[in-house]
């Protein structure tokens, strides 16, 4: 079984409480480890958060169309809207 522990070398350069803008920092959907156990969001909302961060520009803002997100996740626009992250 592979060792899945995070080493000190992978520690974030951003301190807790500082803004974090992932613009061009990652390929793929990135969901911060601190967000995973958060009880206020569904698993679907957490994955959607990761996708929205891929749309974020240098200013950290993103505004993809609900239709675009629903096609990418192969779900209805209502499902995307119910996530609470997109409106």
N, C-alpha and C positions, 0 to 999 in steps of 0.2 A: 504494500500500500504506500502511496506517495506521501511525503511529508508536506502538509498544507499550511504549516505555520508561517506567519509573516516575520521576516527577519528585520533587524534594525535598518538594514540597507534599503528596505522598502518603506521606511517611515516617511510620512508626508512632510513636505517642506512648509506647509501651512499650519499655523498654530490654531488651537481651538478658539473659536470666536472671530477669527479673521475671515474675510470673504474668500471664496474659492471659485475661480472661473476655469473650468476644464477645457476651454477653447483650444483645439488642436493638441491636447495632451494625450489622448487615448484613441485607439481604433476599436470600435465595437461599443457595446452598451456597458457603461460603468455605473454601478450602484455602490455608493460608499458603504463600507462595512457598518458604520454607525447608524445608517438608515435601515438596515435589514431587520433588527429586532424591534423597530418602532411600531407600537401597537395601533397607532392612529391611521396607518395606511395599509391597504390590502397588498398582497403580493403583486397583483396586476398594476396597481398604482406605483409601486416601487420600480417595476420594470419600465413603465411609462416614463417615470422620472429619469431613468437612465437614457432613454431615447430622446427626451426633451433636451437633455444636456448636450447631446450631439448636435442639436440645432442651435445651441447658444453661440452667439458671436463673441467677439472680444469684450463687448459690454455686458455679457452674461444674459442678454435678453433673447428670447426665442418666441416665435409666433407661427408655428406650422398650422396649416388648416386642419380642422377636425377630420375632414374627408381624407387627407393625406395620412394621418395617424391611423384612422380606421382601416385603410387599405394595407398599411404596413403591418398591422397587428392582426389583420383578417378578422376584425370584429366590427360591430355596428358603431355608428357615431354615438348612440346613446350609451354604449359601454364605455367609450372613451370619456364622455361627459360625466358619467357617474364616478369616475376615478377620483374626481375632485382636483385633479391637477391641470386639466385643460377645460377651457370654456370658450 
